Amino acid sequence: EAIAEGDKRAELARRLLEDSHRLESQIEKTLELARIEGGGPLSEQGVPLHPWLSHSIRDIAAAHGDRLDLRAHLDADLPPVRADAAALQLIVRNLVENSVRHARVSPVSVRLTASRRAPYVVLEYQDNGKGVAAGTGRLGRLFGRGVESHGAGVGLYLVRRLMQRMHGRARFNTAPGDGFRTELWFRADA
């Protein structure tokens, strides 16, 4: 109705797109949660991180516009990782959405780095958010959230469960002034 009246069209259109993106993300998380908890299969394969991340980062960054600065720096000689490509996409997107929603800075700066730690490839995720003092033990548990979070506690749970299903692991860390950090340990496919 407000758009039809002609008031603040650009701002309302931006908010409509953001709300649509958030709703789409919540539906996708709910469906993925049902699939994981129901024992649905993953399609693991060798995923080369360099080309995969360069493609995915463009799509993820575009969804957040100027509120996000997302960059990746990977070792040149990384082997592919054993992963389900759709699960990997959901993992990175959930981490970014978590940062955009909870970092309390603008723009949010996210850096992805990866290195080999045989027999794993470790993808490290770091944002420039404010971080939190307590509550990190709940992160990654279903409906577990940080003390000041307004989220549902599903996104990081999916990250942790998907990593477990791919025989890897996720470690979450946050501290006041240090932002949010995650280590994703993938099996190397070499």
Protein Blocks (a to p, Z undefined) as FASTA:
>chain_A
ZZmnopaklmmmmmmmmmmmmmmmmmmmmmmmmmmmnopacddddddfklmmmmmmmmmm
mmnmmmbccdddddfklccddddfklmmmmmmmmmmmmmmmnopacdddddddddddfbd
cdddddfbebjfbhjlmgopahiacfklcbeolmmmmmmmmmmmnopacdddddehkapa
ddddddddZZ
